[in-house]
Amino acid sequence: MKPSEDFWSDEAVRCAIIHDLSNDLAVIVGACDLVGTEHLTQSAWERIRQIRATAMKMAKMIATRPCPIAERGVESISVSGEADQD
């Protein structure tokens, strides 16, 4: 099997990226909330609002497409990295 066809590798990488991206988006939203408590010009506040809205939109898109490994549970993955065939 070629590495590019390795189901476990490709799926694990996608899930890691999804997880990391979700965390980063949460940081962006939190930072926007904190900055939003500062005294800002109307223009700056609008930019912060747009950034926050975009991060929330992306987070919601990710949340509706969860990682397949998480849906199946870790038990469905063998130590060798191939899906169990039970």
C-alpha positions as CSV (number, residue, x, y, z in Angstrom):
1,M,0.0,0.0,0.0
2,K,1.4,3.4,-0.9
3,P,1.7,6.0,1.9
4,S,-0.8,8.3,0.1
5,E,-3.4,5.4,0.2
6,D,-2.8,4.7,3.9
7,F,-6.3,5.3,5.4
8,W,-5.0,5.7,9.0
9,S,-2.3,8.3,8.1
10,D,-4.6,10.5,6.0
11,E,-7.4,10.3,8.5
12,A,-5.2,10.9,11.5
13,V,-3.6,13.9,9.9
14,R,-7.0,15.4,8.9
15,C,-8.3,14.8,12.5
16,A,-5.2,16.5,14.0
17,I,-5.6,19.5,11.7
18,I,-9.3,19.7,12.6
19,H,-8.5,19.6,16.3
20,D,-5.8,22.2,16.1
21,L,-7.8,24.5,13.9
22,S,-10.7,24.3,16.3
23,N,-8.4,25.3,19.1
24,D,-6.9,28.2,17.2
25,L,-10.4,29.5,16.2
26,A,-11.4,29.4,19.9
27,V,-8.3,31.5,20.7
28,I,-9.2,34.0,18.0
29,V,-12.8,34.3,19.3
30,G,-11.6,34.7,22.8
31,A,-9.1,37.4,21.8
32,C,-11.8,39.3,19.9
33,D,-14.0,39.2,23.0
34,L,-11.2,40.5,25.2
35,V,-10.2,43.3,22.7
36,G,-13.9,44.1,22.4
37,T,-13.9,45.3,26.0
38,E,-11.3,48.0,25.2
39,H,-12.1,51.5,24.0
40,L,-12.0,51.2,20.2
41,T,-12.9,53.4,17.3
42,Q,-16.0,52.3,15.4
43,S,-13.8,51.2,12.5
44,A,-11.6,49.0,14.7
45,W,-14.6,47.5,16.5
46,E,-16.2,46.6,13.2
47,R,-13.0,44.9,12.1
48,I,-12.9,42.9,15.3
49,R,-16.5,42.0,14.9
50,Q,-15.9,40.7,11.4
51,I,-12.9,38.6,12.5
52,R,-14.9,37.1,15.3
53,A,-17.9,36.4,13.1
54,T,-15.6,34.7,10.5
55,A,-13.9,32.6,13.2
56,M,-17.3,31.6,14.6
57,K,-18.6,30.6,11.1
58,M,-15.5,28.5,10.5
59,A,-15.8,26.8,14.0
60,K,-19.4,26.0,13.3
61,M,-18.5,24.4,9.9
62,I,-15.8,22.3,11.6
63,A,-18.2,21.3,14.4
64,T,-20.7,19.9,11.8
65,R,-18.0,17.8,10.2
66,P,-16.4,16.0,13.2
67,C,-13.4,13.8,12.9
68,P,-14.3,10.3,11.9
69,I,-11.9,8.8,14.4
70,A,-13.8,10.6,17.2
71,E,-17.1,9.4,15.9
72,R,-16.0,5.7,15.9
73,G,-14.0,6.0,19.1
74,V,-10.3,5.3,19.6
75,E,-11.1,1.6,20.2
76,S,-11.8,1.2,16.5
77,I,-8.2,1.9,15.6
78,S,-5.6,-0.9,16.2
79,V,-2.1,-0.3,17.5
80,S,-0.7,-0.9,14.0
81,G,-2.8,2.0,12.8
82,E,-5.2,0.1,10.6
83,A,-9.0,0.0,11.4
84,D,-10.0,-3.1,13.2
85,Q,-11.9,-5.5,11.1
86,D,-14.3,-7.0,13.8
